[in-house]
Amino acid sequence: MFPFDLPIVRDGLSIALTTPVTFLVGENGSGKSTLLEALAWCLGFGAQGGSRDHQFDAGVDGHALGRALKLVWRQRTTEGFFLRAETFYNLSTYLETAGSSFSRYGGASFHVKSHGEAFLALFQNRFEDGFYILDEPEAALSPQRQLAFLNILHQLTAPRIAQFIIATHSPMLLAFPGATVLSLDGGSIQPVDYRDTEHYRITREFLESPERYFRHLFDWHQ
């Protein structure tokens, strides 16, 4: 029964966060989001994203797995945030309708900003000390804004004041210096060099020779 029939969960799982930034990579359906949702539930973050103060919907798949997880801490923290790219609009609406102050988010409602501007405002103003779980933060970011996000990661992790675990498909983010990259492909969780990920390899090969990919893709569908 889902999520316990996921290959990465079926035989048990163990993840040690040994660096300030840990990336989860894998194909769609490999369990990245479910694992992050379970971890967020264990930490008491809002089911559709947010902090411990944002409890407006409990219907997220990761809760069943979250109840089965055991967290072992060296230093416990109550600060942090859970970003779910796919439900960020719902969180923004909740903050606005609940009359929440946006002083910790740059001073203006996320709904008056573009999607990418809202994400960056969150990263720049809300992230500080704490534990941050991010599910595809690149979803709304242009390449230039991804670079800005990498700068924010550096500012928060160089002094080791924040811990990040991030699911991403972005080769740009995966290149962050000193980060651990864990692959969920193949039914297990294994460390991998970012240059060996499918995300990096396919993106690099496509940019070097798009015609080769087009020839294969377009002929395939004729």
C-alpha positions in Angstrom: 0.0 0.0 0.0 1.3 3.4 -0.9 3.6 4.9 0.2 5.1 1.7 1.7 5.2 0.0 -1.6 7.7 2.6 -3.0 11.0 0.8 -3.8 13.0 3.3 -1.6 10.7 2.5 1.4 9.9 -1.2 1.0 13.0 -2.5 2.6 13.4 0.4 5.1 15.4 3.6 4.6 18.0 5.6 6.4 19.3 9.0 5.5 22.1 10.9 7.3 22.4 14.6 6.7 26.1 15.0 6.8 26.4 18.4 4.9 24.4 21.6 5.2 22.7 21.0 1.9 21.4 17.6 0.7 19.7 17.2 -2.7 17.3 14.4 -3.6 17.2 13.5 -7.3 15.3 10.9 -9.2 12.7 10.3 -11.9 9.1 11.4 -11.4 7.5 8.8 -9.1 10.7 7.8 -7.4 9.3 9.1 -4.0 11.2 12.4 -3.5 8.1 14.5 -2.7 6.5 11.8 -0.5 9.7 11.5 1.5 9.9 15.3 2.0 6.3 15.4 3.0 6.9 12.7 5.5 9.9 14.6 7.0 7.9 17.8 7.1 5.1 16.1 8.9 7.6 14.8 11.5 8.8 18.3 12.1 5.3 19.7 12.5 5.3 21.9 9.4 2.1 22.7 7.5 0.9 19.9 5.2 0.8 22.2 2.1 3.9 24.1 3.1 4.8 26.7 5.6 6.1 26.6 9.1 4.7 25.0 12.3 2.1 27.9 12.4 0.6 27.0 9.1 -1.8 24.1 9.7 -4.7 24.5 7.2 -4.8 21.1 5.4 -3.8 17.6 6.5 -4.4 15.8 3.2 -0.9 15.0 2.1 0.3 11.5 1.2 3.5 11.8 3.2 1.7 11.6 6.5 1.4 7.8 6.6 5.2 7.5 6.0 5.8 10.3 8.5 4.2 8.4 11.3 6.7 5.5 10.6 9.8 7.7 10.5 12.1 8.1 13.5 14.2 11.3 13.6 17.6 11.2 15.4 18.9 14.7 16.2 22.2 16.1 17.4 20.6 19.5 17.8 16.9 19.9 17.6 15.3 23.0 16.1 11.8 24.4 15.9 12.6 27.0 13.2 12.3 26.3 9.5 10.0 26.1 6.6 8.5 23.6 4.1 8.2 24.7 0.5 5.9 22.7 -1.8 6.1 24.3 -5.2 2.8 22.8 -6.3 0.8 24.1 -3.3 2.6 27.4 -2.8 -0.4 29.3 -4.2 -2.6 27.7 -1.5 -0.2 28.7 1.2 -0.1 32.3 -0.2 -3.9 32.4 -0.2 -4.0 31.1 3.4 -1.6 33.7 4.6 -3.6 36.5 2.9 -7.1 35.3 4.1 -5.8 34.7 7.6 -4.7 38.3 7.9 -1.1 37.2 8.4 1.6 39.9 8.4 3.9 39.7 5.4 6.7 41.5 7.3 8.7 38.3 7.4 8.1 37.8 3.7 9.3 41.1 2.2 6.3 43.2 3.3 3.9 42.4 0.5 1.5 39.6 -0.3 2.9 36.9 -2.6 -0.2 37.3 -4.8 1.0 40.7 -6.0 4.3 39.3 -7.2 5.1 37.0 -10.1 5.6 33.3 -9.1 9.4 33.6 -9.3 9.5 36.9 -7.4 7.3 35.4 -4.6 9.7 32.4 -4.3 12.7 34.7 -4.1 11.0 37.0 -1.6 10.4 33.9 0.6 14.0 32.8 0.3 15.5 36.2 0.9 13.3 37.3 3.9 12.0 34.2 5.7 15.0 31.8 5.6 17.5 32.2 8.4 18.5 29.7 11.1 16.6 26.5 11.0 15.7 23.4 9.0 14.4 23.9 5.4 12.6 21.3 3.3 12.2 22.4 -0.3 10.4 20.5 -3.0 11.5 21.7 -6.5 12.3 25.3 -5.5 13.5 25.9 -9.1 9.9 25.4 -10.4 9.3 29.2 -10.6 12.9 30.4 -11.0 14.6 31.6 -14.2 18.3 30.5 -14.5 19.3 34.0 -13.2 17.1 33.6 -10.2 18.4 30.1 -9.6 21.9 31.7 -9.3 20.4 34.2 -6.8 19.0 31.2 -4.8 22.4 29.5 -4.8 23.8 32.7 -3.3 21.2 32.6 -0.5 22.1 29.0 0.1 25.8 29.9 0.5 25.0 32.8 2.9 23.0 30.5 5.1 25.1 27.4 5.0 28.7 28.8 5.0 28.4 29.7 8.7 26.4 26.4 9.2 23.3 28.1 10.6 20.8 26.3 8.4 20.1 22.8 7.2 18.5 22.2 3.8 17.1 19.1 2.2 16.0 19.8 -1.4 14.3 17.7 -4.1 15.2 19.1 -7.5 15.5 18.5 -11.2 17.9 21.4 -11.8 21.5 20.7 -12.8 22.3 24.3 -11.7 21.2 23.7 -8.2 22.9 20.3 -8.0 26.2 21.9 -8.7 26.2 23.7 -5.3 29.7 23.3 -3.8 29.9 20.8 -1.0 26.4 19.5 -1.2 25.4 15.8 -0.9 23.4 14.5 -3.8 21.3 11.4 -3.1 19.7 9.5 -6.0 16.4 7.7 -5.5 16.5 5.9 -8.8 17.0 2.1 -8.9 15.0 1.4 -5.8 17.5 2.6 -3.2 19.0 5.8 -1.9 22.6 6.2 -3.0 25.1 9.1 -3.0 26.1 10.3 -6.5 28.2 13.0 -8.0 26.0 15.6 -9.6 27.8 15.1 -12.9 26.7 11.5 -13.0 23.0 12.3 -12.6 20.6 11.9 -15.5 19.6 15.6 -14.9 23.1 16.8 -15.6 24.0 14.4 -18.4 20.9 14.8 -20.5 20.9 18.6 -20.1 24.5 18.8 -21.1 24.1 16.5 -24.1 21.0 18.3 -25.2 22.6 21.7 -25.1 25.7 20.4 -26.9 23.7 18.8 -29.7 19.9 19.5 -29.7 19.7 18.4 -33.3 20.6 14.8 -32.3 17.7 14.8 -29.8 15.3 16.4 -32.2 16.1 13.9 -34.9 15.4 11.0 -32.5 12.3 12.5 -30.9 10.6 13.7 -34.1 11.3 10.6 -36.1 10.1 8.5 -33.2 6.6 10.1 -33.4 6.2 10.0 -37.2 
